[in-house]
Amino acid sequence: MDYSLTEDQAAIAELAEKIFREQVNDTAQAEFQDSFNTKLWQTLADAGLTGLGLAEQNGGSAMGFIAQCLVVQAQGAVLAQIPLPETLLAAQALEAGGISEGLPGVAAGDAWLSLSLGAGLSLEGDTLQGELGMVPWAEGALYLVARAGERLVAFAPAEADVELIPQRVSNGRPTCQVLVRSAKALDLGGPDTIARLHQRQQVMTASLQLGVAEEALKRTAAYTSERKQFGKPLAAFQAVAHRAADSYMDIEALRGVVDSAMWRLEAGLDATLQSGAARWWATEASHRVSHTAQHLHGGIGSDLQYPIHRYFLWSKQLEFDLGGAAHELAAMGRHLASNDQSGITL
């Protein structure tokens, strides 16, 4: 299977990396570790990246899923604290569900979106009630896209009777518990719509994790090549080189399954198992690579003034955001058990 990028996709990836590298250095990471980098958000919007998947009439450029994942991967490399994955996924769900009001503002950088596919909401008529936990970027979001039973819905928190209770998470991302007393629901689709969005969420999260892990290993390689012990670089010691090599293989394996899942979703194919495999590899790789990076930095890796700890915190947060490795394996097992003709296909 040829996963080569098109010219447009390569150009988007190059543009995204350039913006993120120029706008987010280690100082900016520390400054916006637990808050919204609004300047970066506006820069991305001016470059057309916040509305990447939206149709042109809604201010977007109608780029496909692969291009969106490439931008999110570039975000992961610099740990940019912005609601990009949530906005890209929710915007596409809203547009597909016939909702366009406010989306040009998202593309322009004037608004953002939140997304949660966890259980907790109930729907009676067009009224939502219930509770959602650990919802990223809910405070200030134009819409929150969520599931209520078998329906995918959206509501505007600012226009609903809701209470947002801040929750602390490992990587500092603004997160809330959302208590919905009454909210008018916009119906976006049924079980198939939820399944497609869930697959995209799994793969986009894995793309974000790929960016985090790849940069953590690059920084570790640079550190162990410069830091000397007993008169020679740490990287010259066999034990150090072997651990770094294992992390490199983890990252390349993750890249392979992410590419496979992105390609199927871009082609409009079902990717239940492929997205699950990508997410499983991401949780496993996040764990192993983050621990390797932390350990190979030695004592300085525990210094909160040194940036490698932020890659560890992001890796651990993303590892459990949608459920850990065991959760993904169980879901794939249930799918295989109930679909005897199913299997991993490329």
Helices and strands as residue ranges (DSSP letters): H 7-23, H 26-31, H 38-46, G 56-58, H 65-78, H 84-96, H 103-107, E 113-116, E 121-124, E 127-136, E 143-148, E 151-155, G 157-159, E 161-167, E 175-184, E 186-189, H 191-226, E 228-229, E 232-233, G 234-236, H 238-266, H 272-296, G 298-302, H 308-321, H 325-338
